[in-house]
Amino acid sequence: MEYIKKYPEDMKQIQTNAQQLMTFSIFSDKNSFTYNNIVKTGKDFEKVADVSLYLVNNKAAGSFVNYYYTFYFALIMMVFIIYGLSGERDNGMWGIVHSAGSGRLRLALHRLFIIAGSGVVITAGLYFTTFAAALLLYGGAGALNAPVQSIQAFERFAMPMSQIGFVLYNYVYSALAVVVLSVALWTVFVVNRKRNHALILTGVVVGLEVLMYYRIGLHSIYSAFKQINIVRLMKVNAVISTYANRGRGSFVISESAIMFWALMVILVVSVAVAVVGTVFMRPSQGKNVLTRLTDKLYAGYQHIFANVPVVFKELHKLLVTSRGFTVIVVLLLVVMYFISYGKMAFSDNSRERDRIYLEKGGADYSQISALIDERRADYMQAVQKSMEASEQYENGEIGIDELSQINSTVSIYASRYAAVREFEQKQEYLENLKEETGIDGYMMSDRGYEEIFGKYGKARETVLLMALLVSVVLIVSENIGIETSTGTKYIVNAASGKNTVKVKRIVASLVLCIVLYVLVYGIDMIHLRSYYGMPYTDAPLMSLTFMRDCGFYITVGTFMIIRLIVRLIAMLITFAVTYVLCSRFSEVRGRVVSVLLMAAVIVIAAVMGNVSIW
């Protein structure tokens, strides 16, 4: 509130400071950067001098624009797309592709279009779903037309713009950054003859960039490596919302403009190198030392791999040949994305009440009951004294100052009593629960568990279940489909031990799916426990007010275990149905079946998430 009141004054002060500084002799050189920076600053903030701020719910927009993982996930997904587009480098098709002389330029332009379009679409999907999640979690849709300067972090943002306007403006810059970095990554893949070499080089460069960003100080002689950095580039909001200028002499330019033109230069250079490389690089070349070394390592790996049990070979087929590893990585990214962003930030008062629940609550909550009685008695006593003081004032026995002091005491005790009203309401609920069901409930907070398996956790749980089941369909269907597409299905069926091979294939697929299940819900439970805590898991389930109508006479811990078992059963059913159906169909029909199964599990997961407490 204080920030909103002072904002007009601050803007006027910037204008005044600009005028005053130019009168000082040390800043009066019109050819110096300092003078021109002062002039530019005054002119820029003149645009927002008349912006009128008002108090609104900024929590959704404020938290959203400071969430940067969206762009990291977008870039990781682009790595997979570019890796797939470069497949001819490793599958022997490069010679055929290169022989189409006039088609190489067309191929390069098509790939450029695919990469740019994918970057825009993927960034939009992640960006706007995250924004929608922020609005669902924090509310504030009605505040989107308020000036973005209503958020205190934007007090030095020198453009008159609404919150929704900034969200769109931020998206344009973010999408541009993702597309440019993706095209630059494509260039790395083009100039490297092996996809894996390009991937390793990318990993090394990114690792160095992260290391330099977090290890180099702002005042270090190497600070330029921190300022010109991929990590900083992905924090688009911090660059475009923070007012800062750079330049030399009379030339002054904002950091956001520097970022834009730097991206344009990188884009032009990357496109030129990638297109020229795609058109003119020849597939045949003598093997260098690194290639010969990797070939020897691969031959040794195949020699060892030939002697491992069939189950491990099936696992290798699932993870490597069938691209199961890619599915797993994408699944884990989805899991980390949704569990990291969906967490609720509780107020300090709520956290303090939760601390009291932990220290004085549980099965024996006599200390909390005593605290409630004490605060209520203090408040009632203060009210009684206030009533008596009012009569004394009317009779002329006390003055207005003494009456005001007594009334202010009432306000203090009323505030103290209001602080324990939640405990009092919980106590009344537990007493009614005991009377109606005979259950001795625990005095415990609903907040954390409502995020874990209550109404506020439905979106997270639904997405995790969808992602897991879709991954199972993809892994199982691809494992079966690859045997048909390569013709090994007929070799296996002709062998005498075909049933044994099928059993081992099922075991390998099932083991991998169970590992995925453990990873998804293990990560989820660890995150939820570390952030919200899971106290009083031995408490009756109906101790939680939002579970009053469930009708289950079980503990909180038992309920959570049953929910995990239900998800395991859902995964096993999906596994069995996918295996049976995909085994009965081949080629195109098998692909259609897998797509229909994925659509079915998405619908079923969505329905389960909205109509079932499980």
N, C-alpha and C positions, 0 to 999 in steps of 0.2 A: 504494500500500500504506500509506504514511504517512497519507494522507487518511482511509482506512478506519479505521485505528487511533485517530485523533484525533477522529473524528466524534462518538462518545458524549460525549467531554469538551467539545466545542464546544457541543453541545446543552445540557449542564448549565451551561456558562458563560453562555449566553444567558439561562437562567432566573435564575442568580445575579445577572447584570448588571441584569436587570429589577427584581429586589428591591432591589438597592443603589441604583439610580438614583432610585427612588421615595422614598428616605429623604433625598435632597438637597432643600434648601429650594426651589431654582430649578425643580425638577420636581414639587413636591408639590401644586400647584394641581389639584384634581380636575376642574376645569372647563376645563383647558387641553388643547390637542391633544397636546402632548408627553407629558403624564401618561397620557392615554388610549391613545396610540400605544404607550407602554411596556407598559401592561397588556395590550393586544391582542397585541403581539408575544410576550410571555411565554406567554399562553394558546395562541396558534397553534402555537408550537414545542413546547409540551408534548405535542401530538398525536404528534410524531415522536421524542420523547425515548427511546422504547423500541424504535425501529427498529434492527434488527441488520443491519449491512452485511457483505458478504463479497466476495472478489475474483472477478470473472466477466469474460467478454469483452463489454465494453460498446461496442465500436467501431461495430457496426451501429446500435444505438439512438441512440448519442451523435451520430453523423454525420447520421442521418436527421432528428432533431428540429431540427437546425440548418440544414436544407436548405429554403429558402423559395420556390424557383422554382416549385414545384408550384402554389402559390396564384396566382402571377402568370399562369401558363399557363391555369389554370382561369378566371380573370377575362377573359383575352383570348378564350377560347372562348365565354364568356357574352356578350361584346360581339357576336360573330357571330350568336348565337342571337337576341338582342334586336333586332339590326339586321334580321334576317329577319322577326321577328314584326311589325315596324313597316312592312312592305312597302306597305300600302295608302296610306301617306302620299305615295308617289312614283309609284305605278302607276295612279292615277286611281280606285281602288276605295274611297277614303275616304268619298265621298258615299253609296255604296251601303251601306257598313258603318254609317254614321251614321243612315241612314234606318230601320234596325231598332231602334226605340226600346227595347223591353224586352230586346232581345238584346245591347245594349251592355254592360250590367252583367254578363251572363253571359260575354260575350267577355273583359271585364276580369278576371273571376275565373278563367277558364280560362287566360288568359295568366299570371296570378300563379302558378297551380298549375304551369304549364309551367316558368316561370323558377325557382321554388323547387325543384321536382323535378330540373331540369337541374343546378342548382348543387350539390345534394346528391350526385347520381349522378356528375357530372364530377369533383368534388372527391374522392369516394371512389375512383373509378377511378385518378386520378393519384396520390393519397395512398398507397393500399395497394399499387399496383404499384411505387411508389418504395420503399416499406418492404420489399417482397419482394426487390427488387433489392439493397437494403442487406444483407439477410440472406444473399443468394447471394454477394455480394462479400466480406463481412467475417465471415460466420458469426455465431454467438452466439444461435441460436434457443433454446438451453437456458437462456440467461440472462434470458429475458423475464419470468420470475416473480420475479426478484431485485428488491429495492426500487429505485425510480428514483433514490434518493439515492446509489446505488452509482456513478452517473455524477457526477463532481466538479462539473460545471456546475449540478447540482441540489442542492448542499449547503445552499442557503437556500430549498428548496422545502418548504413547511410542511404538506404533506398526505401521510399514509401511503398509498403507492400503488406498485404494481409497475410495471416498465417497460412491459409490454403494456397495463396499465391507463392509464398516461399517454399512450401512443400513441392509445388510443381517446378519452380525455378531450381530447387535443389536436385530434383529428379533429372532435369535436362543436363545439368553439369555432371551428375553422377553417372548417367547413362553414357555420356560422352567419354568420361574417364574409363569406364569399363570397356567400351568399344575400342578405344585407342590402345589400351593395354592388351586387349585380346588380339588386335591386329599386330601389335609388336611381338606378342607371343607366337602368332602364326609365322611371322618372319623368322623367328628363332628355329621353328620346326622346318621351314623351307630350306634354310641354309645348312641345316644338319642332315646328313644322309640317313641317320638312324633316329627313329622317334624317341627311343629310350635315352639316347645321348642328349637330345633336345630337352627331354624331361629332367634329366639329371642336372644339366646346365641351368635350367629354369629354377630348380630347387636350390642350387648353390647361390644363384643371384638373389633370390627372394630371402634366403637365410641371411646373407650378408646385409641386405637392406634392412631387415628386421633388427639385426644386431646393431647396426649403425644408428638406427632411429632411437633405440632404447638405451644405448650405451654412451652416445656422444652428448655432451652437455651443450646447452645453448651458447655458452661463452667459450667453448672450445675452439681451437684454431681449425678444427675439422667440422665446424657447425654447418658448413655448406652441405655436407653429406646428410645431415639431419633435415635440412630444409628442402633439399631436392631429393625426395625419397618416395618410394612407392607407398609406404605406410601412411605418410602424411598426405599423399595425393588421394588416398581412399577416404581420408577424413575431410571430405569435400565441404561439409557444413562449416567446419572450423576455419577453412580457408576463405570461403565466400562470405561468412557472417562476421569475420573479424576485420576491422578496418585497419589496414596497413598499406603503406606505399613504399615503393622502391624507385631508384632512378639515379641519374647522374647529371649534374648541372641543372639546366632548365627542363630536362626531360623527367617527368614524374609519371609513374604508372602504378595502379593498384595490384596487390598480390593476386586477386581473383583474375584480373586481366592477364597477368603473367602466366597463370596456370592455363588459361584458355589458349593463349598463343603457343605456349609450350606443347600443349596437347595437339594443336593443329600441326606444328612442325613434326612432332613424333609420328603423327598419323600419315602425313604426306611421305616422309622418308620410309616408314614401314611399308606402306602400300607399294611404293616404287620398288623397294628391295624384294618384297614378297612376290610381286607380279613378275618382275624380271627373273628372279630365281626360279619360279615355277615354269616360265617359258624356256629359259636357256640352260638350266642345270641338267647335265646328262647323268643318266643312271649308272653308267659303267665307269668305274674308276678303280685304279689299283688299291688294294687294301692297305690301309695305314697300320701303324703299330697298335693303336687302340682297337681297331676292328679285328685284327688277328688275335689280340689278347681276349677279346670278348667271345670270339668264335671258339677258342680253346676252352674257355670257362664253360660255354654252353655245351660243348661236346662232353666235358667231364661231368656236367650236371645230368645230361641224358644217360650217361653210362651208370651213374649212381641210381638214377630214377628208374632204370630198367629193372632193378632188383628189389624195389619196395613192394609191399603188399598191394593187392588190387584196390582195396578201400582207399588207400592214399592216392593211387592213380585216379580214382574217381573224384576224390577231393580236388586234385590238381586240375582235372577236366572242368569241374564246377567253378573253381576260382580263376583259372587262367584261360583255358580254351573257351569256356562259355561266358567269359567276362563277368563272372560272379564277383570278383574283387571290385569291379567298378560299381556294381549294384550295392555292395556292402558299404563302400566309401560314401556313396550318395545317401544311403540310408542313415549312416551315422551323422552326416552333415545335417540332414533334415531333423534328426533327433536333437542334436546340439543346438540347432537354430531355434526350435520351438521351446525347448526347456529353458534356454538361457533368456529368451525375450519375454516369455509368459509370466515371469515371476513378479509378484506383487510387492511393492514397497510400502510397508506399514508405517503409520505415523509414530512419533516418539511416545505419545500417550498409549497407543495400542501396544507397543513393545514393552512399556513399563507394566501395563496390566498383565501381559503374558509372562513377565518375570515373576509377578506376584502369584500367578496361577502355578508356576513351577515350584516356587519356594514354599507356598502356604496352602496349595490346593491338593487335589488328589482325592483319595478315599476319605481321609480325615481332613476336613476343611474348617475345623473349628476356629482356627486363627483368622480366616477370612470372615467367618460369621461374626467373630468378636469385633473385627475391624468395621464391619457394616453397622453393628449395633452401636459402636462408639461414635461413628460419624453421624448416624441418625440422631442419637441422643444429643450430641453437641449442637446439631442443627436445630432440633426442636427446642432445646434450651435457649438458643440464641433468638429464635422466633418469639418465644415466650417473653424474654427480656425486652425485645423490641416492642411488643404489644404493651407491656407495662410502661416502657419509656414514653410511648405515644400518649398514654393517659396522663403521665406525669407532665409531659410537655403542655398538654391541653389545660392542665391545672396550674401551670406556671411554676412547677417545682424544679424543672431543668430547662436549660437553654437549647437553642437550635444546634449549637456546636456539639454538645453532648449527645443529642438525639442522632445527629448525623454520624457520629463515631459509633454508636450502638448499631445503627442500620448498616454501616459498612462492615461491622463484625458479622452481621447476618449474611452478607454477600460472601464473605470469606468462607464461612461454614457451609453455605449453600454450594459453593464451588467444590469444597472438600467432599461433601456428600454426593455431589453429581459424579465425582471421580470413581465412586464405588457402586454407582447404580447398575453397571453391567454385572457386577458380582451379585448384587441383590436380586436382579432379574434371573440370573442363573440359579441362585439359591431357591427361588420360588419355583423354577422349572423342575429342579431336582426333587423338591418336596412333593410336587404334583406327580412326578414320575414314580416316586416311591409309593404314593397312595394308590395310583391307578394300576401299576404293573408289579409292584413289589421289588423293583430293581433299585439297589443302592448305587446311584450314579456317582461319578467323580466330578469334582469341581475342576473343570479344565476349559481351555480356550477352544473356540470353534474355528478361529481364524486360519491357522495353519492347515488343519484337516479339510477345511472347505476349499482350500486351494489344491490340496492333494487329491481328494476324490469327491469333492462337492461340486456345486454348480459352476464355480469359477475354474475348475480344472477340466471341464468337459472338452473344451476345444483342444487342449494339449493332448488329452488321452485319446480323443478321436483321431487326431492326426498321427499319433504314434502307432496306433493300431492299424490305420490305413497303410502307413508306410511299411510296417512289418509284413502285413498280408500281401501287399503288392510285390514286395521283394521276394517273398516265398514263391509266388506265382511266376515271377520272372526267372528265378533260379531254376525251379523245377522244369518249367516249360522249355527253357533254353537248353537245359541238360538233355532232355529227351529230343528236342528238335535238332540239335547239332548232330546226333547220331543218324538221323534221317537224311539231313542235308549233305553229310559227308559220305553216306553209304555204309558206315560201320554197323548200322542197325542190322543189315542183312548178314554181315560176317558174324556178329554176336549170335543171331538167331540160328545160324548154321552150325555153331559150335556145340559140342556135347555138354559143356558146362554152362549153357546159356542161363539156366535158372539161378545158378550160383552167382553169375555176373549180375543178373538183375537184382538179386537180393542185396549184393554188396553196393550196387548203385543206389538202391533205396536207402540203405544204411548210411552211406556217405551223404546223400542229400538231406536225410533227416538229421544227422549230426550237425551239419552246417546250419540248418534252419533253427535247431535248438540253441546253437551258439549265438545266432543272431538274436533270438528271443532273450537270452541271458544278457547280451550286450545292451539291447535297447532298454529293457526294464531295469537292468542293473544300473546303467547310467542315470536313468530317470529317478530311481529310488535314492541313489547316492546324492544326486543333486537336491532332491526334495528334502531329504534328511538334513543335509548341510545347511540349507537355506531356511526352512521352516521348522526343522526339528520334528520328531515324532514321539512326543512324551505320552506317558500313560497308555501304552499299547495294550496293557492288561485291563483297561477300563471297559465297562459295558458300552457297547456301540451306541445305545440310546442316551448315553451321557452327553453326546453331541446333539444340540437342539435341532439341527437340520436333518438328523436321522431319526427323529421321534416317531415317525409313521412307518418306519421300515419293517417293524414287527419281528426283528431278529434278536434273540436272546444270546448274543455272542459278543466277544470282545472286539475292540478296534483292530488289534493285530490279526485276529482270525479273519475278520472281514477283508482286510487287505490281502491276506494270503489267498483267500477264496477268489478274490478279483484277479489275482495273478494266474491262478489255476484256470479260471474261465478264459483268459486270454491265451493261455497255452493250448487249451482245448480248441479254441477258435483257429489257432495257427495250425494244429495237427489236422483238423477237418479240412482246412484250406489246402494243406499239403496233399492229403489223400485224394480229394476231389480233383485237384490239378493233375496229379500223377495219373489217375485213372482216365480222365478225359483226354489229356494230351497223348497218352499212350495209344488211344483208339483212333486218333486222327494224325495225319501227316502233312508235311509241307504247308501249303497255304491254309488249309483247314485248321491245322494245329495252331498257327499264328492267330487266326480269328478266334479260336477257342480261348487262347491265353488272354487276348484283349478283352473278350467278354467276361472272363473270370476276374480280371482286374477291375472292370467296371462293377461287377457284382460285389466284390469284397469292399470296394469303396462305399457303395450304397449300404451294405449291411453294417459296416463300421459306423457310418453316419447315423443310421437308425439306432444301433445299440447305444451310441453315445448320447442320444437325445431322449430315448424312452426307457432306458434301463439304468438302474443304479449300479449295475455290475460293469 
